[in-house]
Structures are given as structure tokens and as C-alpha cells.
């Protein structure tokens, strides 16, 4: 299965998403801030997908997305409580493939992840 980066400053969110992904056979790498997410990405060139919260300490999700896009075309999903059109447009302009607003359905998020992984393979 895939190696997936989950970056969110909320441990509960990381754990919920990580548990669901692990149950589906994926390997999950967790980061609690944007700087850690970039470090994990740099050290794991085989990451297949990144799930990034926008509002993270150190480096926000938009910046993390842009940095990943400099070297990789992996699918990126931004997850945020920010639901304004501007925020979503910023996400897509940063290079995201999808944008999910909190609160979200874990079942729907897992299907979105599956869909992006299938497209990339």
C-alpha cells in the first residue's frame, strides 16, 4: 500500500486519520507542524500522498504544499476549518489536488484518498 504523510497540529485528528489509513494497509508518517512535515517529506522520497492542515505552527500548510510541489507531483489534500472560497482558492493555487473542510467524514476522506492514489498509480 501507500506511504502517507499526515500533518496536523491536532493530535486527535492525526490519530483518527492515521488509524483509518493504517487499517486500510497504508503506512502513516505523522507531523505536528509544517517544519516537521517538510523534514519527513525530505527524508522519505517514497511518500505517495500528503494530507496537510493549513493552520499549523512553524510553517503553514500552504507553504508546505508549495515546497512539496517544487520537487514532487504527489497528490496533496489540504484539510482545514477554513472554509471560505478564498482559502480554498489559495489551497489550489498552492498546488493542492483536493481541499477538505473540518469537520469532515472519515469515510468520505478515505474515499478521496483512495481516488487520488488510484489516479497517481
C-alpha positions in Angstrom: 0.0 0.0 0.0 1.0 3.7 0.1 3.1 5.7 2.5 1.1 8.8 3.5 2.2 11.9 5.4 -0.4 13.3 7.8 0.5 16.8 9.1 -1.8 18.4 11.6 -1.2 20.2 14.9 -4.1 18.4 16.5 -3.0 15.0 17.8 -6.6 13.7 17.8 -7.0 14.5 14.1 -3.7 12.8 13.2 -4.6 9.7 15.3 -8.1 9.4 13.7 -6.9 9.7 10.2 -3.8 7.6 10.9 -5.8 4.8 12.4 -8.2 4.7 9.4 -5.3 4.7 6.9 -3.4 2.0 8.9 -6.5 -0.2 8.9 -6.5 0.1 5.1 -2.9 -1.1 5.0 -1.2 2.2 4.5 2.0 3.4 6.3 1.4 6.7 8.1 4.0 9.3 8.9 2.8 12.0 11.3 3.9 15.6 11.7 2.6 18.1 14.2 3.8 21.2 12.4 4.8 22.3 9.0 8.6 22.2 9.6 8.4 18.6 10.7 6.2 17.8 7.7 8.9 19.2 5.3 11.6 17.3 7.1 9.7 14.0 7.0 8.9 14.6 3.3 12.6 15.3 2.5 13.7 12.1 4.3 11.0 9.8 2.7 11.1 10.2 -1.1 8.6 7.3 -1.4 5.7 9.2 0.2 2.7 8.7 -2.1 0.3 11.3 -0.7 0.3 14.2 1.8 -2.6 15.3 3.9 -1.9 18.8 5.3 -3.7 21.0 7.7 -3.4 24.7 6.8 -3.2 26.2 10.2 0.0 24.6 11.6 2.8 26.1 13.7 6.2 26.9 12.2 5.2 26.6 8.5 1.6 26.7 7.4 0.1 24.1 5.1 0.0 26.4 2.1 3.8 26.8 2.3 4.4 23.1 2.9 2.3 22.4 -0.2 4.3 24.9 -2.3 7.6 23.4 -1.1 6.5 19.8 -1.9 5.4 21.0 -5.3 8.9 22.3 -6.1 10.1 18.7 -6.3 7.1 16.3 -6.4 3.8 15.7 -8.1 2.3 13.5 -5.4 -1.3 14.1 -4.5 -1.8 16.7 -1.8 -5.0 17.2 0.2 -5.4 20.3 2.4 -7.6 19.9 5.4 -8.8 22.9 7.3 -11.5 24.5 9.3 -11.1 27.5 7.0 -14.0 27.1 4.5 -14.1 30.5 2.7 -13.7 30.5 -1.1 -10.5 32.5 -0.7 -8.9 29.8 1.5 -9.9 27.0 -0.9 -8.6 29.0 -3.9 -5.3 29.7 -2.1 -5.1 25.9 -1.5 -5.5 25.1 -5.2 -3.1 27.9 -6.2 -0.6 26.4 -3.8 -0.7 23.1 -5.7 -3.2 21.1 -3.7 -5.2 18.4 -5.5 -8.2 18.5 -3.1 -9.5 20.6 -0.2 -11.5 19.1 2.7 -13.1 21.3 5.4 -13.3 20.3 9.1 -15.4 18.7 10.4 -15.3 16.0 7.8 -16.5 12.5 7.3 -13.6 10.0 7.7 -15.4 7.6 5.3 -15.5 10.3 2.6 -11.9 11.4 3.3 -10.7 7.8 2.9 -12.5 7.6 -0.5 -10.9 10.8 -1.6 -7.5 9.5 -0.7 -8.2 6.2 -2.5 -9.3 8.1 -5.6 -6.2 10.3 -5.7 -3.9 7.3 -5.1 -5.5 5.4 -7.9 -5.1 8.3 -10.3 -1.4 8.5 -9.4 -0.7 4.8 -10.0 
